[in-house]
Amino acid sequence: MEGNVTENKKNKDPETYINSMDMEFILIPAGEFQMGSPSEEKNWYKNEHPVHNVIIETPFYLGKFSITQSQWLELMGTNPSRFAGDDRPVDRVSWNDAQEFINRLNAKEDSNKYRLPSEAEWEYACRAGTTTRYSFGNSESKLDEYAWYRENSEHGSHPVGKKNPNPWGLYDMHGNLWEWVQDIYHESYDGAPEDGSAWENNTNYSKIMQVLCGGSWQTSAVGCRSASRTYYPPVARRNSSRIGFRILKEL
């Protein structure tokens, strides 16, 4: 059965969590979902196949917003972003940079619970119990209400949380910035984990690539779908003003 918000009531943990840096997290319930895009979905891509069932056995907290520039600056001391603004998501950060941020956050919080979400956890949270192209339905006509993308972004990122959230209260899961996840990129989901864990075994690529999800300010409506995915090298930074991340906190 797909997860839903009411399942949170059965969990002893509060539905939101705020840490010492005022990062706000939303409790994502356990459940299962169909990951990827079905063949009948409009404008799907081959790397979103095959659709496969994934079981998320353990609830988790996921950032309500992408990591902002003010949060990055507090921990890292510099701001690499092209589109400056305290409440804008930090951009021009590599996958390796995101891992360093997480290491420092765990140290600051005396924790080992913070990490990037797996690709499955990210898509599960983005869908929020839905099976449509977007978390709000199949029609692109409503995308302007939920996402900054090619048609409305004016060629740059925007402060987090200015559009509508998805059904589970997460903002900017569609558009604004592509978001790093933990997984190594594979061209298809053949052999992908079915337990929601990150797919981290090596591939036949000469260089390892990491997965990004969700689309960006530069992406078309098609690229902002719940199943949308792309890849970059883990060191990519210089030309990555379309890339940011949000973090997961384990219970």
Secondary structure, DSSP 8 states (H G I E B T S, - for coil): ----GGGGGGSSS-SEEE-TT--EEEEE--EEEEES--TTSTT--GGG-S-EEEEE-S-EEEESS--BHHHHHHHHS----SS--TTSB--S--HHHHHHHHHHHHHHTT-S-EE---HHHHHHHHHTT--SSBTTBS-GGGGGGT---TTTS-SS---TT-S---TTS---SSSSSEEEEEEE--SS-TT--SSS----S--SSSS--EEEES--TTS-SGGGSTT-EEEE-TT--TT-TTEE---EEE-
